[in-house]
Amino acid sequence: MFKFIVGILFGVVAVIFVMQNVQVIEVTFLAWSISMSRSILFILMLLIGFFLGWLVTSLKVRRRRK
């Protein structure tokens, strides 16, 4: 239950942070360049982080079962 509450609080803080950063910026990675809202970039990075955390956790659980 504690992890759930901390997760909710982290999500609320992240949403507030994103709402305060709505400027359009240019993101360059290797040969790609794209203009996007800073808040969209933050949301994408947050989702990628959640996905990678879930992936690593599920791989650890799978290895323990074997």
Phi and psi in radians as a Rosetta constraint file:
Dihedral C 1 N 2 CA 2 C 2 CIRCULARHARMONIC -1.093 0.35
Dihedral N 2 CA 2 C 2 N 3 CIRCULARHARMONIC -0.750 0.35
Dihedral C 2 N 3 CA 3 C 3 CIRCULARHARMONIC -1.094 0.35
Dihedral N 3 CA 3 C 3 N 4 CIRCULARHARMONIC -0.660 0.35
Dihedral C 3 N 4 CA 4 C 4 CIRCULARHARMONIC -1.109 0.35
Dihedral N 4 CA 4 C 4 N 5 CIRCULARHARMONIC -0.787 0.35
Dihedral C 4 N 5 CA 5 C 5 CIRCULARHARMONIC -1.132 0.35
Dihedral N 5 CA 5 C 5 N 6 CIRCULARHARMONIC -0.745 0.35
Dihedral C 5 N 6 CA 6 C 6 CIRCULARHARMONIC -1.109 0.35
Dihedral N 6 CA 6 C 6 N 7 CIRCULARHARMONIC -0.691 0.35
Dihedral C 6 N 7 CA 7 C 7 CIRCULARHARMONIC -1.097 0.35
Dihedral N 7 CA 7 C 7 N 8 CIRCULARHARMONIC -0.743 0.35
Dihedral C 7 N 8 CA 8 C 8 CIRCULARHARMONIC -1.111 0.35
Dihedral N 8 CA 8 C 8 N 9 CIRCULARHARMONIC -0.793 0.35
Dihedral C 8 N 9 CA 9 C 9 CIRCULARHARMONIC -1.081 0.35
Dihedral N 9 CA 9 C 9 N 10 CIRCULARHARMONIC -0.725 0.35
Dihedral C 9 N 10 CA 10 C 10 CIRCULARHARMONIC -1.075 0.35
Dihedral N 10 CA 10 C 10 N 11 CIRCULARHARMONIC -0.734 0.35
Dihedral C 10 N 11 CA 11 C 11 CIRCULARHARMONIC -1.100 0.35
Dihedral N 11 CA 11 C 11 N 12 CIRCULARHARMONIC -0.731 0.35
Dihedral C 11 N 12 CA 12 C 12 CIRCULARHARMONIC -1.119 0.35
Dihedral N 12 CA 12 C 12 N 13 CIRCULARHARMONIC -0.770 0.35
Dihedral C 12 N 13 CA 13 C 13 CIRCULARHARMONIC -1.105 0.35
Dihedral N 13 CA 13 C 13 N 14 CIRCULARHARMONIC -0.696 0.35
Dihedral C 13 N 14 CA 14 C 14 CIRCULARHARMONIC -1.112 0.35
Dihedral N 14 CA 14 C 14 N 15 CIRCULARHARMONIC -0.725 0.35
Dihedral C 14 N 15 CA 15 C 15 CIRCULARHARMONIC -1.132 0.35
Dihedral N 15 CA 15 C 15 N 16 CIRCULARHARMONIC -0.736 0.35
Dihedral C 15 N 16 CA 16 C 16 CIRCULARHARMONIC -1.083 0.35
Dihedral N 16 CA 16 C 16 N 17 CIRCULARHARMONIC -0.754 0.35
Dihedral C 16 N 17 CA 17 C 17 CIRCULARHARMONIC -1.069 0.35
Dihedral N 17 CA 17 C 17 N 18 CIRCULARHARMONIC -0.746 0.35
Dihedral C 17 N 18 CA 18 C 18 CIRCULARHARMONIC -1.146 0.35
Dihedral N 18 CA 18 C 18 N 19 CIRCULARHARMONIC -0.723 0.35
Dihedral C 18 N 19 CA 19 C 19 CIRCULARHARMONIC -1.144 0.35
Dihedral N 19 CA 19 C 19 N 20 CIRCULARHARMONIC -0.420 0.35
Dihedral C 19 N 20 CA 20 C 20 CIRCULARHARMONIC -1.560 0.35
Dihedral N 20 CA 20 C 20 N 21 CIRCULARHARMONIC -0.044 0.35
Dihedral C 20 N 21 CA 21 C 21 CIRCULARHARMONIC -2.210 0.35
Dihedral N 21 CA 21 C 21 N 22 CIRCULARHARMONIC 1.299 0.35
Dihedral C 21 N 22 CA 22 C 22 CIRCULARHARMONIC -1.847 0.35
Dihedral N 22 CA 22 C 22 N 23 CIRCULARHARMONIC 0.232 0.35
Dihedral C 22 N 23 CA 23 C 23 CIRCULARHARMONIC -1.204 0.35
Dihedral N 23 CA 23 C 23 N 24 CIRCULARHARMONIC 2.602 0.35
Dihedral C 23 N 24 CA 24 C 24 CIRCULARHARMONIC -1.499 0.35
Dihedral N 24 CA 24 C 24 N 25 CIRCULARHARMONIC 2.253 0.35
Dihedral C 24 N 25 CA 25 C 25 CIRCULARHARMONIC -2.247 0.35
Dihedral N 25 CA 25 C 25 N 26 CIRCULARHARMONIC 2.849 0.35
Dihedral C 25 N 26 CA 26 C 26 CIRCULARHARMONIC -1.831 0.35
Dihedral N 26 CA 26 C 26 N 27 CIRCULARHARMONIC 2.204 0.35
Dihedral C 26 N 27 CA 27 C 27 CIRCULARHARMONIC -1.879 0.35
Dihedral N 27 CA 27 C 27 N 28 CIRCULARHARMONIC 2.220 0.35
Dihedral C 27 N 28 CA 28 C 28 CIRCULARHARMONIC -2.097 0.35
Dihedral N 28 CA 28 C 28 N 29 CIRCULARHARMONIC 2.237 0.35
Dihedral C 28 N 29 CA 29 C 29 CIRCULARHARMONIC -2.411 0.35
Dihedral N 29 CA 29 C 29 N 30 CIRCULARHARMONIC 2.033 0.35
Dihedral C 29 N 30 CA 30 C 30 CIRCULARHARMONIC 0.926 0.35
Dihedral N 30 CA 30 C 30 N 31 CIRCULARHARMONIC -2.006 0.35
Dihedral C 30 N 31 CA 31 C 31 CIRCULARHARMONIC -1.674 0.35
Dihedral N 31 CA 31 C 31 N 32 CIRCULARHARMONIC -0.077 0.35
Dihedral C 31 N 32 CA 32 C 32 CIRCULARHARMONIC -1.620 0.35
Dihedral N 32 CA 32 C 32 N 33 CIRCULARHARMONIC 2.528 0.35
Dihedral C 32 N 33 CA 33 C 33 CIRCULARHARMONIC -2.487 0.35
Dihedral N 33 CA 33 C 33 N 34 CIRCULARHARMONIC 2.285 0.35
Dihedral C 33 N 34 CA 34 C 34 CIRCULARHARMONIC -2.496 0.35
Dihedral N 34 CA 34 C 34 N 35 CIRCULARHARMONIC 2.492 0.35
Dihedral C 34 N 35 CA 35 C 35 CIRCULARHARMONIC -1.741 0.35
Dihedral N 35 CA 35 C 35 N 36 CIRCULARHARMONIC 2.236 0.35
Dihedral C 35 N 36 CA 36 C 36 CIRCULARHARMONIC -2.644 0.35
Dihedral N 36 CA 36 C 36 N 37 CIRCULARHARMONIC 2.856 0.35
Dihedral C 36 N 37 CA 37 C 37 CIRCULARHARMONIC -1.160 0.35
Dihedral N 37 CA 37 C 37 N 38 CIRCULARHARMONIC 2.449 0.35
Dihedral C 37 N 38 CA 38 C 38 CIRCULARHARMONIC -1.059 0.35
Dihedral N 38 CA 38 C 38 N 39 CIRCULARHARMONIC -0.602 0.35
Dihedral C 38 N 39 CA 39 C 39 CIRCULARHARMONIC -1.152 0.35
Dihedral N 39 CA 39 C 39 N 40 CIRCULARHARMONIC -0.660 0.35
Dihedral C 39 N 40 CA 40 C 40 CIRCULARHARMONIC -1.130 0.35
Dihedral N 40 CA 40 C 40 N 41 CIRCULARHARMONIC -0.704 0.35
Dihedral C 40 N 41 CA 41 C 41 CIRCULARHARMONIC -1.059 0.35
Dihedral N 41 CA 41 C 41 N 42 CIRCULARHARMONIC -0.776 0.35
Dihedral C 41 N 42 CA 42 C 42 CIRCULARHARMONIC -1.100 0.35
Dihedral N 42 CA 42 C 42 N 43 CIRCULARHARMONIC -0.744 0.35
Dihedral C 42 N 43 CA 43 C 43 CIRCULARHARMONIC -1.099 0.35
Dihedral N 43 CA 43 C 43 N 44 CIRCULARHARMONIC -0.758 0.35
Dihedral C 43 N 44 CA 44 C 44 CIRCULARHARMONIC -1.082 0.35
Dihedral N 44 CA 44 C 44 N 45 CIRCULARHARMONIC -0.743 0.35
Dihedral C 44 N 45 CA 45 C 45 CIRCULARHARMONIC -1.133 0.35
Dihedral N 45 CA 45 C 45 N 46 CIRCULARHARMONIC -0.681 0.35
Dihedral C 45 N 46 CA 46 C 46 CIRCULARHARMONIC -1.119 0.35
Dihedral N 46 CA 46 C 46 N 47 CIRCULARHARMONIC -0.775 0.35
Dihedral C 46 N 47 CA 47 C 47 CIRCULARHARMONIC -1.143 0.35
Dihedral N 47 CA 47 C 47 N 48 CIRCULARHARMONIC -0.706 0.35
Dihedral C 47 N 48 CA 48 C 48 CIRCULARHARMONIC -1.098 0.35
Dihedral N 48 CA 48 C 48 N 49 CIRCULARHARMONIC -0.707 0.35
Dihedral C 48 N 49 CA 49 C 49 CIRCULARHARMONIC -1.114 0.35
Dihedral N 49 CA 49 C 49 N 50 CIRCULARHARMONIC -0.761 0.35
Dihedral C 49 N 50 CA 50 C 50 CIRCULARHARMONIC -1.079 0.35
Dihedral N 50 CA 50 C 50 N 51 CIRCULARHARMONIC -0.763 0.35
Dihedral C 50 N 51 CA 51 C 51 CIRCULARHARMONIC -1.103 0.35
Dihedral N 51 CA 51 C 51 N 52 CIRCULARHARMONIC -0.777 0.35
Dihedral C 51 N 52 CA 52 C 52 CIRCULARHARMONIC -1.146 0.35
Dihedral N 52 CA 52 C 52 N 53 CIRCULARHARMONIC -0.666 0.35
Dihedral C 52 N 53 CA 53 C 53 CIRCULARHARMONIC -1.106 0.35
Dihedral N 53 CA 53 C 53 N 54 CIRCULARHARMONIC -0.758 0.35
Dihedral C 53 N 54 CA 54 C 54 CIRCULARHARMONIC -1.105 0.35
Dihedral N 54 CA 54 C 54 N 55 CIRCULARHARMONIC -0.732 0.35
Dihedral C 54 N 55 CA 55 C 55 CIRCULARHARMONIC -1.108 0.35
Dihedral N 55 CA 55 C 55 N 56 CIRCULARHARMONIC -0.807 0.35
Dihedral C 55 N 56 CA 56 C 56 CIRCULARHARMONIC -1.117 0.35
Dihedral N 56 CA 56 C 56 N 57 CIRCULARHARMONIC -0.733 0.35
Dihedral C 56 N 57 CA 57 C 57 CIRCULARHARMONIC -1.116 0.35
Dihedral N 57 CA 57 C 57 N 58 CIRCULARHARMONIC -0.763 0.35
Dihedral C 57 N 58 CA 58 C 58 CIRCULARHARMONIC -1.181 0.35
Dihedral N 58 CA 58 C 58 N 59 CIRCULARHARMONIC -0.584 0.35
Dihedral C 58 N 59 CA 59 C 59 CIRCULARHARMONIC -1.187 0.35
Dihedral N 59 CA 59 C 59 N 60 CIRCULARHARMONIC -0.663 0.35
Dihedral C 59 N 60 CA 60 C 60 CIRCULARHARMONIC -1.126 0.35
Dihedral N 60 CA 60 C 60 N 61 CIRCULARHARMONIC -0.730 0.35
Dihedral C 60 N 61 CA 61 C 61 CIRCULARHARMONIC -1.119 0.35
Dihedral N 61 CA 61 C 61 N 62 CIRCULARHARMONIC -0.731 0.35
Dihedral C 61 N 62 CA 62 C 62 CIRCULARHARMONIC -1.104 0.35
Dihedral N 62 CA 62 C 62 N 63 CIRCULARHARMONIC -0.696 0.35
Dihedral C 62 N 63 CA 63 C 63 CIRCULARHARMONIC -1.180 0.35
Dihedral N 63 CA 63 C 63 N 64 CIRCULARHARMONIC -0.628 0.35
Dihedral C 63 N 64 CA 64 C 64 CIRCULARHARMONIC -1.152 0.35
Dihedral N 64 CA 64 C 64 N 65 CIRCULARHARMONIC -0.602 0.35
Dihedral C 64 N 65 CA 65 C 65 CIRCULARHARMONIC -1.225 0.35
Dihedral N 65 CA 65 C 65 N 66 CIRCULARHARMONIC -0.466 0.35
